[in-house]
């Protein structure tokens, strides 16, 4: 609705650590891109870009960052919890019925680590999501996907200077300068 409101000339996006999942970030990002199609601006600024905030910022016309800022562009991972040992200490007996190769939902109760099959499916999900994210970032920032992967894998972008060097941002600027 903001793109139809004549009183709104643009959006200043300020986000460091959006507390939401990737699917929601994708929806918000698409809405920002759609908003830009109305001819109105979207400007992103942050003191610190965590992965999700940076992904969202790539929907903006320009991305600015505090010169003393930090960026966490490191790829995706997953952490799984296994409570079999805890249940054993509590003398809790779990009854599990499963059939098939990729049935890992109950592994947290029955295993102490990921099965090969679960590792395969979780890795596939993460790789798919990461490829979509860097594909979107690549398109928005005109940076080769292989370069983005090298930057993430090598943890090459840690601060605003690095982010500018790798073209992840457009300019280092203090917030008061941006607002002026």
N, C-alpha and C positions, 0 to 999 in steps of 0.2 A: 504494500500500500504506500510505502514511503516514496516509491518512484513516481506515483501519481500525485503526490502532494506538492503543489507549487511552492510552498514555503520551505521545503527541504531542498537545499542545493547540493548536498552530498553527505557522506558519512565519514566520520573519523573513527576508525577502528582501533581500539586500544585493548590488547589482550596479551597476557603473559602465560597463563596456565588455565585454559578453559577446562572446567571440570565437567567434561562430557566425553562421550565415545566418538570414535572415528566416523560412524554413520551420521551422527548429528552434525559433526564438523563439515562433512561433505554436503549435507543439506543447506547449512548456513552459507557455505562457500558458494554453492550454486545460486542461492538467492542473491548474494552480493554481486556475482557476475551478471545475473539478470538485471539487477538494479543499475549497474554500469551501462547496460544497453540503452537506458533511458537518456543517456548523455550526461548524467550526474556523476560526480566523482566519488571514489572510495579511496581514502588514504589510511594506511596502516602505520602505527607507531607503537614501539614498546621499548622498555628498558631491558627486557629479557624475553627472548623468544624460546619457549619450549617447543617441542616438535609439533604439537597440535596447533598452537598459536601461530607458528610460522606457516604451517599449511593453510590455515585460514587467511593469514595476511597475503598470501599469494593471489588472492582474489582481487586485491586492491590495484589501483592504477600505479601507485608508488608505495614502496615500503621504506620507512625510516626507522632508525634505531639510535638510541642514546649512545654517544661515543664511548661511554664507559660500560656499555651493556654486554650481555652474555647471550650466546645462542647455543642451544642444545639440538644439533642436527646430527643424529646418530643412528637412525634406522629404528626398526621396531623389534620388540622381543615379547616373550610371554613368560610368565611365572606361574607355575602350577603348584598347588599344595597337595601333600599326601599325608593322611592322618592315620594310616594303618597302625603305626607304632603307638600312637596315643590311644587308639581304641583298644589295642591289646593291653596296655597298662591299666585301662579302666575296666578291663574284663568284659568288653562289649563284643559280642559276636555278630558279625554282619553276614546276612544271607544274600548272595548275589546270584542272579540267573542272567546269563548273557549268551548270545549266540552270534557268531560272525566275527569278521576280522577287525572292523573299525567300530568297536563298541567301547569307547574309553570313558564314558560318563561316570562309571563307578570305580575307576582306577584309584581315585583319591582314597577310597575305603579299603581297597584290596592290594595295592602295590606300594612300594617305597620309592619308586621312580617311574618315569614315563616308559611305556612299552615302545618298541620299535614302531608299531603301527600308529600309535598316538603321536609320537614324535613326527612321523611322516605327515600326518594330517594337520597337525598344528603348524609345522614348518610350511606346508602348502598354503594354509590360510594366511599366515604372516607374509609370505613371499607375494601372494596375490594382492594383499592390501598395500604392501610397500610399493609394488610395481604400479598400482593405480595412483598412489600418492605422488611418487616421483614423476610419473607420467603427467599428472596435472601440474606439478611444480615446473617441470621441464617446459611444458607448453606455455605456461604463464610467464616464466622468467627467461625463456629462450636459452636454456642451458641444457646441454646434452645429458641424457639420463645416465650414461656411463660416468660422466663427470660428477653428477650428483651422488651416485653410489660411491665413487672414490672419496668424495668429501665426507660422506657419512661414515663409511667404513674406516677411514683413516683419522676420524675426529679432527679434520683439518679446519673446521670453522668453530672456533670457541668463543670469539669475541666479535665486537662490531667491526674491527679492522679486517679480520678474517672474512666475515660475512660480506663486506664490501669487496674485498679482493676476489672472492668467488662469485660475485654478482648475485648473492642471495638477497641483498638489500640495495637500495638506490642511493642512500645518503645517510651519513652519520650526522645527527643533529640533536640538540637538546629540545625538550618538549616546549619550553617557552619560546624558543626560536621558531619552532613549527607553528605554534599558535599565532605568533606575530605575523 
